[in-house]
């Protein structure tokens, strides 16, 4: 958002009696209808991505362990 637009919007809101507002005008909107569900899905996605990234390292360690113990 352009700072000039934000300042003019804040001035209009101040004229309407909404004082003490900052440039974070997004908080004036109502919360998302599915906010809880979206947060849950984001957390699950983070867990899945963490496991997908971590899984190849576990396989490399196990494969290395198996190869070194079979050589000895």
C-alpha positions, 0 to 999 in steps of 0.5 A: 500500500502506498504510504500516502494512501495509508495516511489519507485512509488513517486521516479519514478513519480519525475523522470518523472517531477511530483514533490511535490506529497505525499503518497496519490497516489489515487488522481492520478486516474481519478474520478469515473464515477458515483461520483455524483450519488454515493454521492447522493445515500449515502446521501439518504441511510443515511437519510433512515437509520436515519429514520429507527433507529429513528422510533421505538423510536417515536413509543415507545414514542407514545405508552407510551403516549397513555397508560398513558393517557388511564390509567388516 
